[in-house]
Amino acid sequence: MIPPDRPTGAKEEASYDLTLLPTLLLQTPTPQPPLTGRISLGAPVVRPLTGVQAAEGDGDWGAFLESQADQYDYLLLSLVCSFRPVSDGPPFTDAGIGILLEAPGEPADRQPIAWSISPKKRAVPVTPSGSLTLTANLMLVDAGVEYTPHQGGQEKLFVVGMGERDSDPEWRFTATPGTPLVGDESLALIVRTPADTPTRAHITVAATVRQRRLGLIPYRAELPPALRTIAVR
């Protein structure tokens, strides 16, 4: 188990309401107004993973960190995205959150990667628990909520994470007939970056809404500077 980010009762991280700007489409007869109050994003929290931290928890990943210490640093990046319902607005059909990891000025073989991400696959929303388990080789496990396929079933996935071991992980959310895209979603990734190398994370957010007359309208979020680029280390 990863020790808590902060003591119980500590101040929560800042959350930002995002402005969603419509993507121009040739078939759209009139420009669509921006959407506000529909998605908020919490300020990402970045925590270096250390041997001392491993010893304080109940995990067995300290030895792995020690074996990698000369080459790589590992950090936990986590954030919460909130999708809000509206009584008279168009519903979300899907949404995506992407993170581009970058070590400016470093060659391709020294760029950071998402060593592990969470969630990977899930068929239903869950309440963020605030805790994650790490395996011996620093793989994220959120026990009890990952997707287990049913035999013979074609169950649609609510969220799919992709890009593990790449520099551009992302999560895609899809509303289903029984599962609207509403509520809080907790996202996390383990960043592996060359030791002592400055690293950044660039965040993007997009969503699609269904208008009664116009059909599907894609939007892209305008992020404030505090969210657009994060100093990971």
Residue pairs with C-beta under 8 A, 6 or more apart in sequence:
1 57
1 58
1 59
1 131
1 132
1 133
1 134
2 53
2 57
2 59
2 76
2 131
2 132
2 133
2 134
3 53
3 56
3 57
4 130
4 131
5 45
5 47
5 78
5 130
13 42
13 43
13 45
14 42
14 43
14 226
15 40
15 41
15 42
15 43
15 80
15 82
16 40
16 41
16 42
16 43
16 223
16 224
16 226
16 227
17 36
17 37
17 39
17 40
18 38
18 39
18 40
18 41
18 205
18 221
18 222
18 223
19 34
19 35
19 36
19 221
19 222
20 34
20 35
20 36
20 38
20 39
20 207
20 219
20 220
20 221
20 222
21 34
21 219
21 220
21 221
21 222
22 28
22 31
22 32
22 33
22 34
22 217
22 218
22 219
23 217
23 218
23 219
23 220
24 31
25 217
25 218
28 214
28 217
29 214
32 211
32 214
32 217
34 219
34 222
35 89
35 209
35 219
37 84
37 86
38 83
38 84
38 86
38 89
38 92
38 207
39 81
39 82
39 83
39 84
39 95
39 205
39 207
39 221
40 81
40 82
40 84
41 79
41 80
41 81
41 82
41 203
41 205
41 221
41 223
41 227
42 79
42 80
42 81
42 82
43 79
43 226
43 227
44 77
44 78
44 79
44 201
44 203
44 227
44 230
45 77
45 78
45 79
46 75
46 76
46 77
46 230
46 231
46 232
46 233
47 53
47 75
47 76
48 73
48 74
48 75
48 233
49 61
49 65
49 74
49 75
49 76
49 134
49 138
49 190
50 65
51 62
51 65
51 66
54 60
54 61
54 62
54 65
55 62
59 133
59 134
59 135
59 136
60 136
61 134
61 135
61 136
61 137
61 138
63 136
64 136
64 137
64 138
65 74
65 138
68 74
69 195
70 195
71 194
71 195
72 192
72 193
72 194
72 195
73 192
73 193
73 194
73 195
73 196
73 197
73 233
74 115
74 138
74 190
74 191
74 192
75 190
75 191
75 193
75 199
75 232
75 233
76 188
76 189
76 190
76 191
77 99
77 188
77 189
77 190
77 191
77 201
77 230
77 232
78 186
78 187
78 188
78 189
79 186
79 187
79 188
79 203
80 128
80 184
80 185
80 186
80 187
81 97
81 184
81 185
81 187
81 205
82 183
82 184
82 185
83 92
83 95
83 173
83 181
83 182
83 183
83 184
83 185
84 182
85 180
85 182
89 209
90 209
90 210
90 211
90 212
90 217
91 175
91 180
91 181
91 209
91 210
92 173
92 175
92 180
92 181
92 207
92 208
92 209
93 174
93 175
93 181
93 208
93 209
93 210
93 216
94 172
94 173
94 174
94 175
94 181
94 207
94 208
95 172
95 173
95 181
95 205
95 206
95 207
95 208
96 170
96 171
96 172
96 173
96 204
96 205
96 206
96 207
97 170
97 171
97 187
97 203
97 204
97 205
98 168
98 169
98 170
98 203
98 204
98 205
99 114
99 168
99 169
99 170
99 189
99 201
99 202
99 203
99 204
100 167
100 168
100 201
100 202
100 204
101 111
101 112
101 113
101 114
101 167
101 168
101 169
101 191
101 193
101 199
101 200
101 201
101 232
102 111
102 112
102 167
102 199
102 200
102 201
102 202
103 110
103 111
103 112
103 193
103 194
103 197
103 198
103 199
103 200
104 198
104 200
106 194
106 197
110 194
110 197
111 167
112 167
112 191
112 192
112 193
112 194
112 197
112 199
112 232
113 165
113 166
113 167
113 191
113 192
114 163
114 164
114 165
114 166
114 167
114 169
114 189
114 190
114 191
114 192
115 138
115 139
115 164
115 165
115 189
115 190
115 191
115 192
116 138
116 139
116 140
116 164
116 189
116 190
117 140
117 161
117 163
117 164
117 169
117 171
117 187
117 188
117 189
117 190
118 132
118 140
118 141
118 142
118 161
118 187
118 188
118 189
119 142
119 145
119 146
119 159
119 161
119 171
119 187
120 146
120 147
120 160
120 161
120 164
121 146
121 147
121 157
121 159
121 160
121 161
122 145
122 146
122 147
122 157
122 158
122 159
123 147
123 155
123 156
123 157
123 158
124 158
124 179
125 158
125 179
125 182
125 183
125 185
126 145
127 183
127 184
128 184
128 185
128 186
129 142
129 186
130 186
132 140
132 141
132 142
132 188
133 140
133 141
133 142
133 143
134 140
134 141
134 190
135 141
138 190
139 190
140 188
140 189
140 190
147 157
149 155
156 174
156 176
157 174
158 173
158 174
158 175
158 176
158 179
159 171
159 172
159 173
159 174
159 185
160 171
160 172
160 174
161 169
161 170
161 171
161 187
162 169
162 170
162 171
162 172
163 169
163 170
169 189
171 185
171 187
173 181
173 185
174 181
175 181
191 199
191 201
191 232
193 199
193 232
193 233
197 233
198 231
198 233
199 231
199 232
199 233
200 229
200 230
200 231
200 232
201 229
201 230
201 232
202 228
202 229
202 230
203 223
203 227
203 228
203 229
203 230
204 220
204 221
204 223
205 220
205 221
205 223
206 218
206 219
206 220
206 221
207 218
207 219
207 221
208 216
208 217
208 218
208 219
209 216
209 217
209 219
210 216
210 217
211 217
